[in-house]
Amino acid sequence: MKIRVRFLLDFVKIFGRNAMEVKVPPNGKVSDLIDVLFDSDEKRGHIFSEKNYLKGHFLLNGVNILGLDGLHTLLNENDEVVIMPNMSGG
């Protein structure tokens, strides 16, 4: 199934574009999308810490996946996922 992915900030540089369509298996989860997108150790280093904590934010149709089922959140055809890095400041 097709998922539309939008990248913000650092992820635009990593992927060389601000959006793309990605195919994931039927009944795919956010973790499957991550496996497709972050397909090298170098790319995975941008999204997971050394302790395997998620370093970025994933919004599924405008809702943070942490408020859903995290990396186990199910995806549906034509969903939109926005990926952005952690930000801090004050």
C-alpha positions in Angstrom: 0.0 0.0 0.0 1.1 3.6 -0.6 2.0 6.0 2.2 2.8 9.7 1.6 5.8 10.8 3.6 6.8 14.4 4.2 10.2 15.3 5.6 10.9 18.4 7.7 14.2 20.2 8.5 17.2 17.8 8.7 15.3 15.0 7.0 15.0 17.0 3.8 18.8 17.0 3.6 19.0 13.3 4.4 16.5 12.2 1.8 17.2 15.0 -0.7 13.5 15.9 -1.0 10.7 17.1 1.1 8.1 14.4 0.2 7.8 11.0 -1.4 5.5 8.1 -1.7 6.5 4.8 -0.1 5.1 1.3 -0.5 4.7 -0.7 2.7 3.2 -4.2 3.0 -0.5 -4.6 3.6 -1.3 -4.2 7.3 2.0 -2.4 7.6 3.0 -0.5 10.7 5.1 2.6 11.3 8.0 0.3 12.1 7.7 -1.2 8.6 7.8 2.3 7.1 11.0 3.0 9.1 12.6 -0.1 7.8 11.9 0.9 4.2 13.0 4.5 4.6 15.9 4.1 7.0 17.5 1.2 5.1 21.2 1.8 6.1 23.0 2.1 9.4 23.9 5.7 8.5 20.2 6.6 8.0 19.1 4.6 11.0 21.5 6.6 13.1 19.5 9.7 12.3 16.3 8.3 13.8 17.4 6.0 16.6 19.8 6.7 19.5 22.5 4.3 20.6 20.0 2.9 23.1 17.5 2.4 20.3 15.2 5.3 21.4 13.4 7.1 18.7 15.1 10.5 18.0 12.5 12.0 15.7 8.8 12.7 15.7 6.3 10.9 13.5 2.9 12.4 12.9 0.4 10.1 11.3 -2.4 12.2 9.6 -1.5 15.0 12.1 -1.3 12.9 15.2 1.9 12.0 17.0 2.3 8.2 16.9 3.3 8.3 20.6 -0.3 9.1 21.4 -1.4 6.1 19.2 0.4 2.7 19.3 3.9 4.0 18.8 6.0 2.1 16.3 3.2 -0.5 16.2 0.7 1.9 14.8 -1.1 0.5 11.8 -0.9 2.3 8.5 -3.7 2.6 5.9 -3.6 3.2 2.2 -3.0 7.0 1.5 -2.0 7.9 5.0 0.4 10.8 5.4 3.3 10.6 7.8 5.4 13.6 8.6 8.9 13.0 10.0 10.8 15.7 11.8 13.8 15.8 14.1 13.6 16.5 17.8 13.7 20.2 18.6 14.5 22.1 21.7 15.0 25.7 22.7 13.5 28.4 24.7 
